[in-house]
């Protein structure tokens, strides 16, 4: 069936529903849901057992299910963290229901909507799903939205780069920096149509508008999520209720081990917009200003977002209109210079609060250098900006006779401008490598290093002709450069990349469901279109800085062998202005998917479900690449022969284009599973899935390989996954155990090498295969009404069944060597444990969150292991009154230096190629300075909340 025909049928069916009328006598079920203390539980789920009609409570805890035929019914009422209640009700009602739920830490029978073909309790679902509610979220002070997920099993979360640019992966699927195999969603739709240029966490922020998170690992995620065989993480927003309610939070923090201020304010308000209270609204957001855990000498994070939704509930459905505006600036953190591969420690005087970002750097790249249509202004103080304007519409329609229709549409524009230093790494100025990397190889003479602000001289070195045939020799003098305890006679090399990205997304998902007595059939259509543009200069220029916390710019003067003196850097310390030239890309990516799911409740205890998804992928792209004019201009753009930093001139190569597709038959995913409820206390499930994953944008817009893109074939990756779940619950105990197996195939490996002329190239792409086996555990035990214990564990091992890399030797591809690591351990796969004891009274709550990250191999070559570490977080709260609450949190209480990422020794670009760093290289230089990315340092937060 053609897509247009499918849409027409949906429209006809929906249109017919408006003319249909019911002749039966009908009423409604109304009530209020609270906790045991009488506090309302907004977002509770109410499901009628007999016909599966459902609703959720508003901000006042109230709910209404309309269009219910007269008779007797049982309703199931659930809310995350509370024991589910089943209540009998007669229609017509004589009075509204008043339902109180009892605390039940992480109950297994709350109703979930993510990753299932129809609404299911966790006890009846054949998927691995975990949830967090607003109450649990409020108790935490996460580094980012992604950081909230670290309390769930089976999920590796690395938020060491700060608020954005982090990584999430599940079950050994750790390719391409994270997020590649999972769908980060906001209110049921992906945050962005396709990833690869900007990580999705850049546009997903957790604030007071967040109602709950539903997290699905593997399983049906490959059917119900776009490009998501690893999982779906759905961040669900609050909606307004039948009376005006609101909340304001003010937070003050001290990050960077108590040194750097953090200010933040959140708000959320909602209520009715009509007299009959069927039209409601909710609005909220946040604003924060922070120097950052690693203060670079200027404000690191500043900005916020506003979200709003308006919901109209009517007799047979609802319409929600929603919008979001995000305007935020923040920078990902750089790696810390490190020594000791066995027990990594910050080198010299560095620690986990040290910043390697240059304090201040401004310059302009004239269009006469890049050949582009406008100048490019660069300012590190602007860090990276993230802007989004989004609007959407969610329509739910009960057509009658068990038919329901749901359409969710969002249109958004996302922009990102990044101008922070990157790949900061030390180089010795008394060795030849520095001159090769800085573009001065063979430029004979004396190099003087100085402070541009004070004029103080740091020292000199000479590059002289060889005494015997071979490369030039470096003769160093006496240096007074800071950082000698890290690397003597050295400076930080700072490539200064510039990227400007714009993405226009249209995402729509429509489903139609037919509910029979013991079966549910769901058909769906998913469509996304992303129009993306990117301007990039990597790097836009180069600079050098002192090796210390908050580095200072280092200027360089050069005197040739004839005695003439030149400036290699401008007054701001910039050299190689224009870098490797400007790359200009644009692309239109369309993804269309058809999916179908069938759930069959064979008996009251046994249910079976299966689903299939077929996708079509197409990308059309144009790209323009720079052509360097050789030799460099002797006068530069300023017309001054004594300045050598602006001599690079570029023209534009002719624009090239390509059009590539994967058809529906190329991307076919399927999944089937069964759940058996042995008793009210015990259930088990099994599931097998095959998920196919289309490429992301980085595959096509990889600058190092841009000229070759039109000749590169595209293929879908293949993810096979099997899992078996055991679920057990009593009044005080709940357990969820999931053994799993993952086989990931057809995975390309990306590498970037350097030519002798300083340009970059990519060796031929090779494809990898990984096998992961593991066990996920999640448990809660309530000792009494005040004290409970939650534990989460992931025990896993992963093997590279097929894995090869190229090793670069001398500059250029001629002598590159391909080596195999088949059979080695996969990198960054370790055992993870979390234990959280919690103590609650009517007014006071306290919990300690202990997390353990096990040893992980640093790369597939198994050169060395990243060590295990422990960290502790403390969260406390006290209710001053029913409306006012104060929270005190301390993250990373012991200020642990826990390594989550690393960069190889050798400077740029060798530091990027962690897979190419071998055990032989390590053995040859075990004292080498490399770099690590640790967890965030100790931080203190005080939050005052007022609810009205």
C-alpha angles and dihedrals in degrees: 000000000000118000092242091053090050092052092048091053090051091051092049092049092048092045091052090054092066092058095045117102132189121232094191121098108260138188139164142252117231135177151125130256123208139162123254090275093054096255113142119251107216113198097030114154123236120189128179106225096209099054105010093238110154147185140174132227121260128227089287094052091252127135139182130192109194132195097041118154116234113271145081121305143175118224126196114216119193142165129178111267094020133091113258118246128207113208131186116223135176125218123247090046122219092200139004118269120250109199125184120194124207123226114266114170107235096339116206095222105062114123117255131189103186118093096005131100091227134010109292140174113237088244090060099038124099095210135084104251133162130185142202122197131205092263092055092044093051090058092062134071102204126192088228143344089273090053090070090069095062088085091064127084125255095018124116109205122186112184096159092120091066129244097344141022095049132135139243128182139160137213098000096312097130101143125143100005099305136290089067096110100031134071116229103203137189115201094342101313130089114266088234134012095238131000131215105094099056126012112249093236087072088074100034115081129173115224141140091298092068112108102176147331124231114195123193120188117206118312116082091005087092089059103038099034130064111243090346114126089139098054151293124254109192119192106200120202127220121256129208126265138214095277133037113275133164149166135207124194126190117191131189120185143176111213129180094056092314099313109097124063123235124191126185139163127193129185138179129180133171145160146126126321097188135052093243088050093229090118113066139167139203127192133175148126144147145257126200140175120195140166088212136236087279104038111211095191096272137058107295101190128028132155142047148201143257124213128187136176134182119200128196114195117195136171098282105023149333142260122210124191115192140175141183135197118193123185111167141146125202139138132226113238124252126232122271121239106253141187133196117046093208097051107013115216131171109266121248114331095346122116138171093284096050117115121216093187113112111254096233134354127167130168142143127232106209118223087236087071100044099035086228125134097254144025119265118224118205126198123165091201089068087060110181120332124208120192130174136172113187137170131180148171129215116193121188117185129182102208095185137248091061096309120129131174128201129183124181118188130177131177119190145167118210126188131185130182115182122189108157128123114263141194091020107193137161122250128184110237091207093065130077095239091072092057093047093051094044092052096251100108109144094010097130121209144062124321119203120198118204146159108260092205101049101019091231113155117234096188144278139260133187131223106204137176114272120265089219129023109294142072124331118280127234120221112192129201130197115309132196096189116148116245100052088140088062100039123341120238091007143129134199112261109219119191106197107212121190124199131173115189133179125184126184111195132193112182125174133170123184125184133181119196133193116199119200127178094278104001138068125196120194127187123183146183122204124189132175132172123187123188106194134182128183135185112190138174110182098213110006087192141333130248137177128217143181117274101247143092108299094010122226123224117261118211124208130209122189130206117191126217090266092059099253115139126218137179111241090183131040122238089277093053096257125146135170090035108201093027111204094343134264123299117203118196136171130175142172114213122190126188122184123180135182117198137178133190135185126194120189122189095204092181135349087273105035128059131171130196138178136177143183133202130192122190137192119206128192134171128185114186142175122196136182121199131197125252115205116223108228131238101035117252110271092213101034123209092302092057091236117128090198093066115076100174096083103044098105111103125183135193126192124261115222113281114262129198142190139188118206132173145182114205130220089264091055096057109044120152128181139176137181133181146159133214124203120193103206091183139336087278103042135046137159137195141187130200141178123195140177114198124188117205125202120215122271127231096268088068089066104028096049101139096206090057100032097118090053096048096097090059097047117103119222125221135174118249117237123226120184117187136179125184141172122200133202119192124187132173141170130169092283104020137060127177133182120186122180123180109194142184125202130187114185117189141176094033115160121221119219123208133170123206134177131243123219090258092058096257121123134239138181121231118227113295117252126197128232140202127205133190121200130184123185153142126235119201130187124174142165130190126185109205090186139330091290107039130052139161128214123192131184127182139175118192113184149149129197132196130196102231090182123012133150135168137183120240116213116218117169116007112285135042099269097095101027111140126214115215132181129228096182111160096020123127117271115249128253095013112130142149115271130197133182126183121182122183112192131194120197136182129166091276108014132060131175134173138172118209114206117191129186125193114193130217115291132190109250093221141354089262085067092225092157142332128256105231127246121253144182129223134184132205126190123207124181134168137184128194108223088182138340088280104033126064133170124205129195119193133177117192120203093006094190093044090236119193097223114175116223101162142012144193125218123250121255103070130253126013094007090060090064094056101075091154090058093056107102136196088248090058090050093048090050092055113015091162094057118135110241131159138253137193111219132193116270116288123246114301135181124211132185117191128188116196128192121189122192 
